[in-house]
Amino acid sequence: MIAPISLLVPTYNEAANISACLKAIARQTYPSELVDVVLIDGRSTDDTLLQARQTADREGLSIRILHNEARRTAIGLNIGLKHAQGDLVARVDARSRIPPHYLQLTATLLASNSTLGVVGGAQVTEARSSSIIDRGVARALRNRWTTGLSRYRRRSSSGPADTVWMGVFRAEELRRIGGWNESLAINEDFELNSRYRQQGKIVWFEDSLSTAYVPRSPTGLAHQYYRYGRHKGALWVRGQTLEPRQVVALAAPPLLALPLITLSIRRRNPTMSFGLALVSLLVADHVGTPNERAELSVRLMSATTIALYCTSWWIGTVVGAADECYSSSSPGSAAPRT
């Protein structure tokens, strides 16, 4: 039996992306009368809501618009969950473009196996335009090695995973587990998937699901990855276990940078170290995206972007860990948060 499904779409100033997102939803093979689209907006100051309404009218798509005054993603998702009418719930990001079979396949997988708690697929970053910057940024975020080695980024074979991107859930099960953690400003999906795994449910990565995603600008990426890292650093100090792939991501930047810094000091030739660093980044770009051809200018932009988000994430991790250690050890400080 095909179940009604609610799609939760959190937005904030996504006028440039929301139309393509809703068009992809309208093209689903799933019966349209069973699709409940809930857009939760965080007080957008651009034309996000106007674009959403106009696109929904053109596509014959019925949407409901709710408001998230707190402007926090987890809070917005829980607002949507409270008002969701479907037996299933799918998180759909405004920057995503889900493939036509997305809802059909995820609903089938959940119906066929009660041990599955979450189902999701691969994130495939696409360039917003044909410019060198946009193409380079998108290529860098398709790099399987420098984006954290998550299964949904590596596009590996189907199987259990520690986390998946976005995700589709059974509504009552999601409500029973508590929804998204509203104390988190970021990484709310990973934390939710961890709770599912702790309760014996399987977080399932499906390799036949590849969803397009439009990334932020280079400066937006730097800010985004710094926040990711800062949150992770704080959680690790509080006792959250590091996954092996996270240990690799944490150790790799200083292990690669130390020999270059040492060489620069000993040879008194920073230009040589810069050149070696650039070559290393180009090698990482090639190894991480081995089947993608691109001109040198795009590869150079990709290498620069890799350095930007890896450095931002690493600095954020150190700052987050240091802040957590200081706040925990300061006289009169509160006990570490959970």
Buried (B, 14 or more C-beta within 10 A) or exposed (E): EBBBBBBBBBBBBBBBBBBBBBBBBBBBEBEEEBBBBBBBBBEBEEBBBEBBBBBBEEBEBEBBBBBBEEBBBBBBBBBBBEBBEBBBBBBBBBBBBBBBBBBBBBBEBBBEEEEBBBBBBBBBBBBBEEEBBBBBBBBBBBBBBBBBBBBBBBBBEBEEBBBBBBBBBBBEBBBEBEBBBBEBEBBBBBBBBBBBBEEEBBBBBBBEBBBBBBBBEBEEBBBBBBBBBBBBBBBBBEEBEEBEBBEBBBEBBEEBBEEBEEBBEEEEEEEEBEEBBBEBBBEBBBEBBEEBEBEEEBBBBBBBBBBBBBBBBBBBBBBBBBBBBEBBEEEEEEEEEE
